[in-house]
Amino acid sequence: MHALLYVCLPRSEARNSLQARKKVREYLTQEGFDTQLRFSGRCDYFKVGGRWSGSLSLLRLQYEHPKKMARFWKQYEAVSTGKEAQALFREMFPDFRGKLPVGRSSHGHLNGFPDDAQIMDEPLFQQLKAGFNDEVTMETQPNVIFTTDCYVQEPDGDFPWPKTGIEGAKFWVVVIDYHF
């Protein structure tokens, strides 16, 4: 079964999307998230983006155009191919620039696509803040963790997650597809 994870990395650790995506892969591997052995770590394997490639762009659109996205998702249910999904997306969002966030092929893209790592801004902060957590858990959706360098436990036992989009802008958000 595939699951979606968002990993936040301090901007100071990566100058661009590719560096952020590679750093998060290294971090998850070092933490034993995937030790490349069946039934070890948290998952069998993971990759950046994968079947969730483009989800950050979709989260941003969900925040900025909630009614239009609701119509899109309703029509998307009847789509059966990636090409149909892309055509529907182009029809609904003709002004969208960049790689379309739907109907992607993730095969052979270990590091995902450039938009699979984005700097957190207000739209992404608002869409992800409910899932901020100190561990990967299936109960929390969205499932959002921060690398160990991103937080230090405060004396009251709480973790100082970003509380605003401005604080969130100190982090890259990287999309992870993992299989367990």
Residue pairs with C-beta under 8 A, 6 or more apart in sequence:
1 179
1 180
2 50
2 51
2 177
2 178
2 179
3 43
3 138
3 143
3 177
3 178
3 179
3 180
4 52
4 55
4 142
4 143
4 175
4 176
4 177
5 46
5 136
5 143
5 144
5 145
5 175
5 176
5 177
5 178
6 128
6 131
6 142
6 143
6 144
6 145
6 173
6 174
6 175
6 176
7 24
7 27
7 28
7 144
7 145
7 146
7 147
7 173
7 174
7 176
8 120
8 144
8 145
8 146
8 147
8 150
8 171
8 172
8 173
8 174
9 20
9 23
9 24
9 27
9 146
9 147
9 150
9 171
9 172
9 174
10 147
10 149
10 150
10 170
10 171
10 172
11 119
11 169
11 170
11 171
11 172
13 19
13 20
13 23
13 147
13 149
13 172
14 20
14 22
14 23
14 117
14 172
17 114
17 115
17 116
17 117
17 118
17 172
18 111
18 114
18 117
20 117
20 172
20 174
21 48
21 111
21 112
21 116
21 117
21 174
22 111
23 147
24 48
24 117
24 147
24 172
24 174
24 176
25 47
25 48
25 110
25 111
27 147
27 148
28 34
28 46
28 176
31 148
32 40
32 41
32 42
33 41
33 42
33 43
33 46
33 136
33 178
34 41
34 42
34 43
34 44
34 45
34 46
34 178
35 41
36 45
38 44
42 136
42 178
42 180
43 178
43 179
43 180
44 179
44 180
45 178
45 179
46 176
46 177
46 178
46 179
47 106
47 109
47 110
47 112
47 176
47 177
48 109
48 110
48 111
48 112
48 116
48 117
48 174
48 175
48 176
48 177
49 104
49 106
49 109
49 111
49 112
49 113
49 116
49 175
49 177
50 106
50 112
50 175
50 176
50 177
51 106
51 177
52 175
52 176
52 177
53 101
53 104
53 106
53 109
53 112
53 113
53 116
53 175
53 177
54 99
54 100
54 101
54 102
54 104
54 113
54 115
54 116
55 101
55 175
56 101
56 115
56 116
56 117
56 118
56 124
56 173
56 175
57 98
57 101
57 115
57 118
58 69
58 101
58 102
59 123
59 124
59 127
59 128
60 118
60 123
60 124
60 127
61 68
61 69
61 93
61 96
61 101
62 69
62 127
63 122
63 123
63 124
63 126
63 127
64 123
65 93
68 92
68 93
71 92
72 88
72 89
72 92
72 93
75 88
75 92
76 85
76 88
76 102
79 85
79 88
81 103
82 102
82 103
82 104
82 105
83 103
84 103
85 102
85 103
86 100
86 102
86 103
88 102
89 96
89 100
89 101
89 102
89 103
90 96
90 100
98 115
99 113
99 114
99 115
101 115
104 113
106 112
106 177
112 174
112 175
116 174
116 175
117 172
117 173
117 174
117 175
118 124
118 172
118 173
119 169
119 171
119 172
119 173
120 128
120 162
120 165
120 168
120 169
120 170
120 171
120 172
120 173
121 165
121 168
121 169
122 165
122 168
123 165
124 165
124 168
124 173
125 162
125 164
125 165
125 168
126 165
127 142
128 142
128 144
128 173
129 144
129 161
129 162
129 168
130 140
130 141
130 142
131 140
131 141
131 142
131 143
131 144
132 144
132 146
132 159
132 161
132 162
133 140
133 143
133 144
133 145
134 145
134 146
134 151
134 159
135 145
136 143
136 145
137 143
144 173
146 161
146 171
150 171
151 159
151 160
151 161
152 160
153 159
154 160
162 168
162 170
162 171
